[in-house]
Amino acid sequence: MIVPVKSYANIVNLGNIEHIIEIEMQDTTISFDKRKSHNINTNGIWLELDGKTYYFKTIKTMTHLINELLGVKITEYFGLSSVHYKIGKGLYNGKVIYGLLSKYERKQGYQYQNLEDLIFSEDSLITEPYDYRDLSFLKVLENTYSGSPLPNQLKTVLIRDLVTNEQDRKMSEIHIRENNHILELDKLFDYEIEWNLIAEETETDLEEINMTQDDIHISYKIPGLLAWNEKELSYIQNDSIFQKQLSHFMEMEIVGMLEQVEIENSLMLSQMDYDYYSLYSEIMKSKIKSMGFLK
């Protein structure tokens, strides 16, 4: 795909990607299937750039590109830390391909693990495999790590992912760092499969399928809302972090964020892009109100 950027856009040129030596990552907090990829079109590749390590992930559609860049804005809007992306391009199999570069960073003095390893450690109180949106594991973390910011940060992640309809967040890709027995969330990443109000996630851009409001399933079920059943409603209504972040979402102005994404990356977004994300935001706010999650 060709990314619609302005002529002065700051695109990182990687040259011939086939000549790049891939880095095989040894960090076990990274998902096994992403430590090294033999197919750039599947998971992306790790590479060295200016003496630093980056992950380069191919952009499949313009919608995925917007989701990723907008995802950073949303994460930071909720007070969470996110990776930052640079748009890059290179030659692969004789064709120019575009992708997103994100820098690999680890702070000195910290120990790292992913949420899956933390939840299912040998002394874990949880023995059954839970979806990270299931609040059962969160209640255990609240009791076990009450002196760390991690439980409240994970509540915020749940709200952030709920309102964006994030469908690809795995426990193994939520990274935790620890220093002096204090656990906190590390940077979030991977936002391409979000903002979906269509019956099935698609790898086709909105413009290409000429989508209109009539094509959007207003009754489309949000996985996070399904996980939060009536038994959890009281817990959500009476938790100050959940209520604070839900209220924060109600005040969120998506158009302004899209404008920032467009300006900062020298992109040329269409009116259809603005209309879709605006409509999505309106629908989600209406759903949260009607389902009683916000007091």
One Martini backbone bead per residue (centre of mass of N, CA, C, O) as a GRO file, in nm:
protein
  295
    1MET     BB    1   0.101   0.033   0.014
    2ILE     BB    2   0.020   0.380   0.004
    3VAL     BB    3   0.112   0.647   0.189
    4PRO     BB    4  -0.055   0.951   0.263
    5VAL     BB    5   0.190   1.185   0.223
    6LYS     BB    6   0.374   1.443   0.247
    7SER     BB    7   0.663   1.561   0.101
    8TYR     BB    8   0.786   1.642   0.409
    9ALA     BB    9   0.796   1.380   0.529
   10ASN     BB   10   0.933   1.177   0.800
   11ILE     BB   11   1.090   0.914   0.651
   12VAL     BB   12   1.227   0.609   0.709
   13ASN     BB   13   1.502   0.479   0.529
   14LEU     BB   14   1.597   0.127   0.483
   15GLY     BB   15   1.598   0.025   0.211
   16ASN     BB   16   1.701  -0.294   0.170
   17ILE     BB   17   1.550  -0.532   0.362
   18GLU     BB   18   1.698  -0.798   0.260
   19HIS     BB   19   1.988  -0.676   0.388
   20ILE     BB   20   1.889  -0.705   0.665
   21ILE     BB   21   1.987  -0.782   0.987
   22GLU     BB   22   1.847  -0.977   1.201
   23ILE     BB   23   1.725  -0.982   1.529
   24GLU     BB   24   1.761  -1.201   1.800
   25MET     BB   25   1.569  -1.215   2.066
   26GLN     BB   26   1.616  -1.283   2.432
   27ASP     BB   27   1.366  -1.162   2.543
   28THR     BB   28   1.108  -1.324   2.731
   29THR     BB   29   0.884  -1.096   2.728
   30ILE     BB   30   0.869  -1.170   2.448
   31SER     BB   31   0.708  -1.310   2.224
   32PHE     BB   32   0.806  -1.584   2.063
   33ASP     BB   33   0.687  -1.500   1.766
   34LYS     BB   34   0.864  -1.202   1.797
   35ARG     BB   35   1.178  -1.249   1.819
   36LYS     BB   36   1.153  -1.399   1.530
   37SER     BB   37   1.121  -1.335   1.176
   38HIS     BB   38   1.077  -1.479   0.838
   39ASN     BB   39   0.820  -1.272   0.799
   40ILE     BB   40   0.737  -0.949   0.755
   41ASN     BB   41   0.417  -0.999   0.700
   42THR     BB   42   0.356  -1.114   0.992
   43ASN     BB   43   0.545  -0.960   1.244
   44GLY     BB   44   0.823  -0.871   1.174
   45ILE     BB   45   1.131  -0.689   1.264
   46TRP     BB   46   1.449  -0.684   1.396
   47LEU     BB   47   1.659  -0.387   1.427
   48GLU     BB   48   1.928  -0.170   1.345
   49LEU     BB   49   1.938   0.190   1.446
   50ASP     BB   50   2.164   0.394   1.546
   51GLY     BB   51   2.235   0.170   1.782
   52LYS     BB   52   1.933   0.071   1.783
   53THR     BB   53   1.637  -0.101   1.869
   54TYR     BB   54   1.389  -0.224   1.634
   55TYR     BB   55   1.048  -0.246   1.528
   56PHE     BB   56   0.920  -0.374   1.214
   57LYS     BB   57   0.591  -0.301   1.088
   58THR     BB   58   0.372  -0.369   0.863
   59ILE     BB   59   0.148  -0.196   0.664
   60LYS     BB   60  -0.168  -0.297   0.551
   61THR     BB   61  -0.340  -0.038   0.633
   62MET     BB   62  -0.464   0.269   0.693
   63THR     BB   63  -0.630   0.188   0.939
   64HIS     BB   64  -0.395   0.065   1.100
   65LEU     BB   65  -0.227   0.321   1.112
   66ILE     BB   66  -0.427   0.493   1.268
   67ASN     BB   67  -0.460   0.308   1.510
   68GLU     BB   68  -0.169   0.324   1.609
   69LEU     BB   69  -0.141   0.638   1.638
   70LEU     BB   70  -0.400   0.675   1.808
   71GLY     BB   71  -0.326   0.479   2.037
   72VAL     BB   72  -0.115   0.658   2.166
   73LYS     BB   73  -0.304   0.891   2.244
   74ILE     BB   74  -0.493   0.727   2.424
   75THR     BB   75  -0.293   0.621   2.628
   76GLU     BB   76  -0.200   0.910   2.720
   77TYR     BB   77  -0.479   1.016   2.803
   78PHE     BB   78  -0.479   0.786   3.046
   79GLY     BB   79  -0.172   0.796   3.170
   80LEU     BB   80  -0.002   0.619   2.983
   81SER     BB   81   0.248   0.427   2.850
   82SER     BB   82   0.412   0.452   2.522
   83VAL     BB   83   0.496   0.384   2.238
   84HIS     BB   84   0.669   0.508   1.953
   85TYR     BB   85   0.624   0.611   1.612
   86LYS     BB   86   0.772   0.542   1.293
   87ILE     BB   87   0.780   0.600   0.966
   88GLY     BB   88   0.859   0.348   0.723
   89LYS     BB   89   1.079   0.236   0.451
   90GLY     BB   90   1.116  -0.019   0.181
   91LEU     BB   91   1.270  -0.278   0.002
   92TYR     BB   92   1.057  -0.561  -0.111
   93ASN     BB   93   1.046  -0.758  -0.366
   94GLY     BB   94   1.056  -0.481  -0.549
   95LYS     BB   95   0.896  -0.323  -0.317
   96VAL     BB   96   0.734  -0.074  -0.155
   97ILE     BB   97   0.731  -0.053   0.199
   98TYR     BB   98   0.541   0.002   0.490
   99GLY     BB   99   0.607   0.113   0.837
  100LEU     BB  100   0.665   0.060   1.191
  101LEU     BB  101   0.870   0.214   1.435
  102SER     BB  102   0.995   0.068   1.744
  103LYS     BB  103   1.152   0.112   2.043
  104TYR     BB  104   1.377  -0.058   2.240
  105GLU     BB  105   1.327  -0.055   2.605
  106ARG     BB  106   1.540  -0.045   2.909
  107LYS     BB  107   1.572  -0.004   3.244
  108GLN     BB  108   1.782   0.051   3.479
  109GLY     BB  109   1.711  -0.158   3.767
  110TYR     BB  110   1.512  -0.345   3.615
  111GLN     BB  111   1.259  -0.585   3.612
  112TYR     BB  112   1.119  -0.818   3.373
  113GLN     BB  113   0.776  -0.892   3.275
  114ASN     BB  114   0.487  -1.054   3.212
  115LEU     BB  115   0.163  -1.099   3.297
  116GLU     BB  116   0.151  -1.402   3.261
  117ASP     BB  117   0.389  -1.471   3.453
  118LEU     BB  118   0.267  -1.336   3.703
  119ILE     BB  119  -0.003  -1.497   3.720
  120PHE     BB  120   0.157  -1.796   3.653
  121SER     BB  121   0.308  -1.848   3.893
  122GLU     BB  122   0.390  -2.071   4.134
  123ASP     BB  123   0.240  -1.865   4.364
  124SER     BB  124  -0.024  -1.849   4.246
  125LEU     BB  125  -0.380  -1.791   4.291
  126ILE     BB  126  -0.394  -1.871   3.987
  127THR     BB  127  -0.504  -2.160   3.768
  128GLU     BB  128  -0.670  -2.023   3.554
  129PRO     BB  129  -0.742  -1.920   3.235
  130TYR     BB  130  -0.743  -1.577   3.169
  131ASP     BB  131  -0.878  -1.312   3.068
  132TYR     BB  132  -0.777  -0.985   3.108
  133ARG     BB  133  -1.091  -0.888   3.135
  134ASP     BB  134  -1.106  -1.051   3.380
  135LEU     BB  135  -1.161  -0.953   3.716
  136SER     BB  136  -1.043  -1.179   3.896
  137PHE     BB  137  -0.734  -1.119   3.873
  138LEU     BB  138  -0.748  -0.826   3.978
  139LYS     BB  139  -0.829  -0.888   4.271
  140VAL     BB  140  -0.568  -1.037   4.339
  141LEU     BB  141  -0.370  -0.803   4.277
  142GLU     BB  142  -0.479  -0.607   4.488
  143ASN     BB  143  -0.388  -0.786   4.732
  144THR     BB  144  -0.082  -0.846   4.651
  145TYR     BB  145  -0.027  -0.524   4.512
  146SER     BB  146  -0.120  -0.263   4.690
  147GLY     BB  147   0.178  -0.101   4.686
  148SER     BB  148   0.124  -0.078   4.380
  149PRO     BB  149   0.035   0.060   4.062
  150LEU     BB  150  -0.064  -0.180   3.886
  151PRO     BB  151  -0.371  -0.227   3.936
  152ASN     BB  152  -0.462   0.062   3.836
  153GLN     BB  153  -0.331   0.042   3.558
  154LEU     BB  154  -0.500  -0.203   3.461
  155LYS     BB  155  -0.769  -0.064   3.477
  156THR     BB  156  -0.697   0.144   3.261
  157VAL     BB  157  -0.648  -0.056   3.036
  158LEU     BB  158  -0.934  -0.168   3.030
  159ILE     BB  159  -1.066   0.097   2.946
  160ARG     BB  160  -0.897   0.159   2.698
  161ASP     BB  161  -0.982  -0.118   2.553
  162LEU     BB  162  -1.284  -0.091   2.566
  163VAL     BB  163  -1.327   0.190   2.404
  164THR     BB  164  -1.152   0.059   2.145
  165ASN     BB  165  -1.189  -0.245   2.092
  166GLU     BB  166  -0.970  -0.435   2.185
  167GLN     BB  167  -0.857  -0.768   2.025
  168ASP     BB  168  -0.508  -0.807   2.086
  169ARG     BB  169  -0.467  -0.842   2.400
  170LYS     BB  170  -0.206  -0.989   2.566
  171MET     BB  171  -0.051  -1.091   2.845
  172SER     BB  172   0.232  -1.131   2.694
  173GLU     BB  173   0.203  -0.796   2.603
  174ILE     BB  174   0.223  -0.717   2.909
  175HIS     BB  175   0.450  -0.513   3.069
  176ILE     BB  176   0.662  -0.553   3.356
  177ARG     BB  177   0.808  -0.359   3.623
  178GLU     BB  178   1.083  -0.381   3.873
  179ASN     BB  179   1.147  -0.191   4.188
  180ASN     BB  180   1.174  -0.251   4.503
  181HIS     BB  181   0.893  -0.422   4.483
  182ILE     BB  182   0.780  -0.238   4.253
  183LEU     BB  183   0.499  -0.241   4.045
  184GLU     BB  184   0.479  -0.168   3.687
  185LEU     BB  185   0.393  -0.041   3.396
  186ASP     BB  186   0.473  -0.058   3.086
  187LYS     BB  187   0.474  -0.015   2.769
  188LEU     BB  188   0.253   0.015   2.528
  189PHE     BB  189   0.124  -0.182   2.241
  190ASP     BB  190  -0.056  -0.256   1.985
  191TYR     BB  191  -0.338  -0.104   1.783
  192GLU     BB  192  -0.463  -0.216   1.506
  193ILE     BB  193  -0.713  -0.375   1.664
  194GLU     BB  194  -0.943  -0.126   1.645
  195TRP     BB  195  -1.241   0.045   1.615
  196ASN     BB  196  -1.464  -0.190   1.583
  197LEU     BB  197  -1.806  -0.198   1.402
  198ILE     BB  198  -1.772  -0.461   1.262
  199ALA     BB  199  -1.837  -0.788   1.234
  200GLU     BB  200  -1.545  -0.790   1.092
  201GLU     BB  201  -1.228  -0.784   1.070
  202THR     BB  202  -1.040  -0.579   0.842
  203GLU     BB  203  -0.801  -0.538   0.550
  204THR     BB  204  -0.985  -0.295   0.464
  205ASP     BB  205  -1.048   0.001   0.373
  206LEU     BB  206  -1.295   0.223   0.395
  207GLU     BB  207  -1.271   0.341   0.105
  208GLU     BB  208  -1.269   0.064  -0.057
  209ILE     BB  209  -1.577  -0.012   0.059
  210ASN     BB  210  -1.762   0.232   0.092
  211MET     BB  211  -1.842   0.319   0.373
  212THR     BB  212  -2.124   0.346   0.577
  213GLN     BB  213  -2.336   0.378   0.834
  214ASP     BB  214  -2.508   0.123   0.740
  215ASP     BB  215  -2.254  -0.084   0.775
  216ILE     BB  216  -2.278  -0.045   1.073
  217HIS     BB  217  -2.291  -0.224   1.376
  218ILE     BB  218  -2.454  -0.102   1.642
  219SER     BB  219  -2.480  -0.404   1.790
  220TYR     BB  220  -2.203  -0.461   1.834
  221LYS     BB  221  -2.002  -0.666   2.021
  222ILE     BB  222  -1.808  -0.609   2.303
  223PRO     BB  223  -1.587  -0.799   2.461
  224GLY     BB  224  -1.556  -0.637   2.728
  225LEU     BB  225  -1.862  -0.621   2.792
  226LEU     BB  226  -1.904  -0.928   2.811
  227ALA     BB  227  -1.706  -0.978   3.052
  228TRP     BB  228  -1.892  -0.760   3.193
  229ASN     BB  229  -2.107  -0.858   3.396
  230GLU     BB  230  -2.348  -0.827   3.634
  231LYS     BB  231  -2.158  -0.919   3.873
  232GLU     BB  232  -1.951  -0.660   3.809
  233LEU     BB  233  -2.106  -0.389   3.826
  234SER     BB  234  -2.059  -0.301   4.121
  235TYR     BB  235  -1.752  -0.287   4.109
  236ILE     BB  236  -1.738  -0.068   3.887
  237GLN     BB  237  -1.925   0.151   4.026
  238ASN     BB  238  -1.726   0.142   4.310
  239ASP     BB  239  -1.475   0.224   4.143
  240SER     BB  240  -1.269   0.493   4.109
  241ILE     BB  241  -1.104   0.423   3.853
  242PHE     BB  242  -1.324   0.338   3.662
  243GLN     BB  243  -1.491   0.602   3.686
  244LYS     BB  244  -1.274   0.803   3.603
  245GLN     BB  245  -1.212   0.677   3.314
  246LEU     BB  246  -1.495   0.685   3.201
  247SER     BB  247  -1.528   0.991   3.228
  248HIS     BB  248  -1.283   1.059   3.053
  249PHE     BB  249  -1.400   0.944   2.792
  250MET     BB  250  -1.653   1.135   2.776
  251GLU     BB  251  -1.434   1.386   2.719
  252MET     BB  252  -1.337   1.286   2.457
  253GLU     BB  253  -1.166   1.417   2.156
  254ILE     BB  254  -1.115   1.269   1.855
  255VAL     BB  255  -1.059   1.489   1.645
  256GLY     BB  256  -0.809   1.617   1.779
  257MET     BB  257  -0.635   1.359   1.761
  258LEU     BB  258  -0.640   1.326   1.455
  259GLU     BB  259  -0.506   1.594   1.393
  260GLN     BB  260  -0.240   1.524   1.529
  261VAL     BB  261  -0.171   1.279   1.358
  262GLU     BB  262  -0.166   1.429   1.087
  263ILE     BB  263   0.048   1.647   1.153
  264GLU     BB  264   0.289   1.477   1.286
  265ASN     BB  265   0.284   1.273   1.005
  266SER     BB  266   0.197   1.400   0.733
  267LEU     BB  267  -0.093   1.337   0.669
  268MET     BB  268  -0.391   1.225   0.462
  269LEU     BB  269  -0.696   1.251   0.563
  270SER     BB  270  -1.021   1.168   0.555
  271GLN     BB  271  -1.349   1.226   0.613
  272MET     BB  272  -1.416   0.929   0.669
  273ASP     BB  273  -1.228   0.896   0.905
  274TYR     BB  274  -1.358   1.105   1.090
  275ASP     BB  275  -1.647   0.989   1.085
  276TYR     BB  276  -1.592   0.708   1.201
  277TYR     BB  277  -1.455   0.782   1.478
  278SER     BB  278  -1.688   0.957   1.574
  279LEU     BB  279  -1.906   0.741   1.568
  280TYR     BB  280  -1.774   0.543   1.753
  281SER     BB  281  -1.761   0.726   2.004
  282GLU     BB  282  -2.065   0.766   2.031
  283ILE     BB  283  -2.146   0.470   2.062
  284MET     BB  284  -1.974   0.399   2.313
  285LYS     BB  285  -2.095   0.606   2.504
  286SER     BB  286  -2.382   0.492   2.484
  287LYS     BB  287  -2.324   0.206   2.587
  288ILE     BB  288  -2.212   0.274   2.869
  289LYS     BB  289  -2.468   0.409   2.969
  290SER     BB  290  -2.684   0.180   2.907
  291MET     BB  291  -2.513  -0.046   3.088
  292GLY     BB  292  -2.416   0.098   3.373
  293PHE     BB  293  -2.102   0.161   3.432
  294LEU     BB  294  -2.189   0.453   3.476
  295LYS     BB  295  -2.309   0.645   3.743
   0.00000   0.00000   0.00000
